[in-house]
Each structure stands twice: as structure tokens, then as C-alpha cells.
């Protein structure tokens, strides 16, 4: 399928889901609004809120300055509020049998659902704006030399720098990383949200990410959307060593391998076997595999990887969306043992879309390596 048609199909699906969510919430809210004048205002507001997402995405790429960023932020926030409202209303419908079992409870249940959605949206916004927590792991690696015992790997993922998360947020993350004193820093994709031009002015801050054994990075699906080569050039300008379907010695006895994002490759129908290409024929030593999406996990384990680091899933970001994400990415978040390989999937350091998280913080990982 030509790329233009793939985009048309994707856009049609997104707008259909977006419209359906609004229709359901409006359908459930409409009986609660009785005054005619208020209904007119309510309907106008519903139309404006439906437009907020496409207008926000347009503003994100139109270079509209502060006004554009404000519109993008408002549209993104509404995504989160709408989803939480839909979940709360669906819960109310399940309790009342969609109005058939307990019709007298319906108005009170739906009013309570909207109140709960408001409270949960505020909580999600507070959690989303909080600094990511530092989560510590110890991982034993076969083949790790004794002199690398205690090596500290700090991992960032899914920062989604751009219109919403900008210079101040990035400066705070640099300070967090510096305080962890990493021997090596890895960034597993989606550094850039959707506009490389909006991130290029942040190059001085990105260049402050440093570690004794280097800063290593792979691309995520959003680097594909923002322009892959331009994003890679930006990361290299910041001093990052970008692993694109290849491996390299980090220190004698420790090898990193990495690939361009597998989910984007799948989306764009790109052929090849990048995991095997990156891992076969690599130098000897304990192997860490950097892969934005937790895909082809068994293949990485079969090829002798000791530790695989991924992100992408955000753990759903806003509960209970993680249950949907898990249908496509069974390794959703946390630590897994796959054969003889350890897989760690982070919920991400930043946020995508709404700057909101519900029942789960963003994370920076601090991994201490031990010989097996």
C-alpha cells in the first residue's frame, strides 16, 4: 500500500475513534443538561473540544509560538480527560445495566461518573507533571568481566521532547541523571516527539548528558515520524552514539547492540531482520540489546543477549489503557526473564499526548551490572 494511502487509512481510523468517544460521552451527558440555553453552549463546547486534537496537532507543526503550544497542550489535555470520562461513564453503565436494570439510578450514577472523571483527571495531571522516579535494578550478566562489576547503567526512554516537554523539563532530567553518577547512559528511543525542528534548539541541554563510557541511543517510532535522518543527526550532534542495526564494544567484555525501532518498521512494511543483523557477528562479551519496542524478544534471547532494554508502551500511561496496550505488547512494563535473558521495559521518562499519568509514575532506571 502506498505511504499516502497508509496515512489516509490511519487518519480515518484515528478520527473515527475520536468521534466515537465524543459521541458516547455527549450521549451520556445530554440528558443531564436540561436548560435549552445551556444545551446550546454545551453542544458548541463539544464541537470545539472535538476540534481541539486536530487543531493542536496542526499548531504543533505550524510554528505558532506560545499560542500554538498552548493550543497543542489544551488539545492534548482533552485527550486524557475524554478518555477518563469515557471509562467512568462506561463503569456507570455497567453498574446500571446500561439503564435497563436500574433506571432510577442512571442520573445519579452518570453524575457521579462525571465527578469521578474530574477528580481522576486532576490526579492524572498532577502525576504526569511530577518528576519521574528513579527505579533501581541489579542484573547479572554472563560474560561480564570482574573489573566491570558494579557498572551503573542509567536509562531514559520516551522523553517526547517538543511542544509540551521542553527546555525546563529537559534541564531537570539532566540534573537527575548527573545525580545518579552513571558509568554509561542509554536512551531507548522517542527522544523527539514529532518535530525535530522544535528540539534542535535544545541541543546545548542534550549535550550535557554525559557518562564515563558514553551516551548510547537508538531510535523510536517517533523519530521515524519526525524525520529519521534529521533526528539521528541531532542525536549525533549531542554526542550520542547511535546504534542502528549494529553492535559496538562499550568496554572490554561489554557489548551494546541496537536497532532502529521495530514497531515503526512493522508499520511502514520495512523488510529485513534487523535484530539478527545487529547481533550476529558481534564482538565477544556480555551483551546488552537496546530496542525501543519490546518486540522480537525471543529472537534476542536466542541470539545470546544478556539484558534487553525497551520502552514504548508507557504502561498505558493513563489507567486502564495499559490493558489495551498489553494486547499488542505482552511485555508491558517491568522486569521479565525470557530464556536466559533479562528484559526490562520502562513506562517512559516523559509523556506522549496529554501530560498525564494515572496510577503509575514516569521512570528513570538505574541498573547495576554484576557478573553471573
ChimeraX attribute file (.defattr): number of C-alpha atoms within 10 A of each C-alpha:
attribute: neighborCount
match mode: 1-to-1
recipient: residues
	/A:1	8
	/A:2	7
	/A:3	10
	/A:4	9
	/A:5	10
	/A:6	13
	/A:7	12
	/A:8	11
	/A:9	11
	/A:10	12
	/A:11	12
	/A:12	12
	/A:13	12
	/A:14	12
	/A:15	14
	/A:16	11
	/A:17	12
	/A:18	16
	/A:19	13
	/A:20	12
	/A:21	18
	/A:22	18
	/A:23	14
	/A:24	14
	/A:25	20
	/A:26	15
	/A:27	11
	/A:28	18
	/A:29	16
	/A:30	12
	/A:31	11
	/A:32	13
	/A:33	12
	/A:34	9
	/A:35	8
	/A:36	9
	/A:37	9
	/A:38	11
	/A:39	15
	/A:40	12
	/A:41	10
	/A:42	16
	/A:43	13
	/A:44	12
	/A:45	12
	/A:46	16
	/A:47	11
	/A:48	13
	/A:49	18
	/A:50	21
	/A:51	13
	/A:52	21
	/A:53	23
	/A:54	15
	/A:55	17
	/A:56	20
	/A:57	19
	/A:58	15
	/A:59	22
	/A:60	23
	/A:61	16
	/A:62	10
	/A:63	14
	/A:64	13
	/A:65	11
	/A:66	11
	/A:67	11
	/A:68	20
	/A:69	20
	/A:70	17
	/A:71	20
	/A:72	26
	/A:73	24
	/A:74	17
	/A:75	24
	/A:76	22
	/A:77	19
	/A:78	19
	/A:79	22
	/A:80	22
	/A:81	20
	/A:82	19
	/A:83	21
	/A:84	26
	/A:85	24
	/A:86	21
	/A:87	17
	/A:88	23
	/A:89	25
	/A:90	18
	/A:91	16
	/A:92	23
	/A:93	20
	/A:94	12
	/A:95	15
	/A:96	18
	/A:97	13
	/A:98	15
	/A:99	16
	/A:100	10
	/A:101	13
	/A:102	12
	/A:103	12
	/A:104	11
	/A:105	13
	/A:106	20
	/A:107	16
	/A:108	11
	/A:109	20
	/A:110	22
	/A:111	16
	/A:112	15
	/A:113	22
	/A:114	20
	/A:115	14
	/A:116	16
	/A:117	21
	/A:118	16
	/A:119	12
	/A:120	20
	/A:121	24
	/A:122	15
	/A:123	15
	/A:124	26
	/A:125	18
	/A:126	14
	/A:127	19
	/A:128	23
	/A:129	17
	/A:130	15
	/A:131	17
	/A:132	19
	/A:133	14
	/A:134	18
	/A:135	14
	/A:136	13
	/A:137	14
	/A:138	12
	/A:139	17
	/A:140	17
	/A:141	23
	/A:142	18
	/A:143	16
	/A:144	21
	/A:145	17
	/A:146	11
	/A:147	11
	/A:148	16
	/A:149	15
	/A:150	15
	/A:151	15
	/A:152	22
	/A:153	21
	/A:154	25
	/A:155	28
	/A:156	26
	/A:157	30
	/A:158	30
	/A:159	24
	/A:160	25
	/A:161	24
	/A:162	21
	/A:163	23
	/A:164	20
	/A:165	20
	/A:166	16
	/A:167	19
	/A:168	10
	/A:169	15
	/A:170	17
	/A:171	16
	/A:172	13
	/A:173	22
	/A:174	16
	/A:175	12
	/A:176	16
	/A:177	22
	/A:178	15
	/A:179	9
	/A:180	15
	/A:181	16
	/A:182	23
	/A:183	17
	/A:184	19
	/A:185	24
	/A:186	24
	/A:187	27
	/A:188	30
	/A:189	29
	/A:190	30
	/A:191	27
	/A:192	29
	/A:193	27
	/A:194	24
	/A:195	21
	/A:196	22
	/A:197	17
	/A:198	17
	/A:199	22
	/A:200	18
	/A:201	12
	/A:202	19
	/A:203	15
	/A:204	13
	/A:205	16
	/A:206	22
	/A:207	16
	/A:208	15
	/A:209	19
	/A:210	21
	/A:211	19
	/A:212	10
	/A:213	14
	/A:214	17
	/A:215	23
	/A:216	25
	/A:217	30
	/A:218	28
	/A:219	30
	/A:220	30
	/A:221	25
	/A:222	23
	/A:223	26
	/A:224	22
	/A:225	16
	/A:226	17
	/A:227	15
	/A:228	17
	/A:229	11
	/A:230	16
	/A:231	25
	/A:232	22
	/A:233	13
	/A:234	20
	/A:235	24
	/A:236	15
	/A:237	15
	/A:238	20
	/A:239	18
	/A:240	23
	/A:241	18
	/A:242	22
	/A:243	22
	/A:244	20
	/A:245	20
	/A:246	20
	/A:247	23
	/A:248	17
	/A:249	16
	/A:250	17
	/A:251	12
	/A:252	14
	/A:253	17
	/A:254	19
	/A:255	21
	/A:256	26
	/A:257	29
	/A:258	29
	/A:259	27
	/A:260	28
	/A:261	28
	/A:262	22
	/A:263	17
	/A:264	19
	/A:265	15
	/A:266	10
	/A:267	10
	/A:268	14
	/A:269	11
	/A:270	10
	/A:271	8
	/A:272	9
	/A:273	10
	/A:274	18
	/A:275	23
	/A:276	15
	/A:277	17
	/A:278	21
	/A:279	25
	/A:280	14
	/A:281	10
	/A:282	16
	/A:283	16
	/A:284	12
	/A:285	21
	/A:286	23
	/A:287	29
	/A:288	25
	/A:289	26
	/A:290	30
	/A:291	34
	/A:292	32
	/A:293	27
	/A:294	25
	/A:295	18
	/A:296	11
	/A:297	19
	/A:298	12
	/A:299	12
	/A:300	24
	/A:301	20
	/A:302	12
	/A:303	14
	/A:304	18
	/A:305	27
	/A:306	24
	/A:307	25
	/A:308	26
	/A:309	23
	/A:310	30
	/A:311	30
	/A:312	28
	/A:313	24
	/A:314	27
	/A:315	28
	/A:316	20
	/A:317	28
	/A:318	22
	/A:319	17
	/A:320	15
	/A:321	16
	/A:322	17
	/A:323	14
	/A:324	12
	/A:325	17
	/A:326	15
	/A:327	10
	/A:328	11
	/A:329	17
	/A:330	12
	/A:331	22
	/A:332	26
	/A:333	23
	/A:334	13
	/A:335	15
	/A:336	14
	/A:337	11
	/A:338	16
	/A:339	14
	/A:340	14
	/A:341	24
	/A:342	20
	/A:343	26
	/A:344	23
	/A:345	25
	/A:346	29
	/A:347	25
	/A:348	30
	/A:349	24
	/A:350	31
	/A:351	23
	/A:352	20
	/A:353	19
	/A:354	22
	/A:355	22
	/A:356	28
	/A:357	28
	/A:358	22
	/A:359	13
	/A:360	19
	/A:361	25
	/A:362	28
	/A:363	22
	/A:364	25
	/A:365	26
	/A:366	21
	/A:367	20
	/A:368	19
	/A:369	19
	/A:370	20
	/A:371	16
	/A:372	13
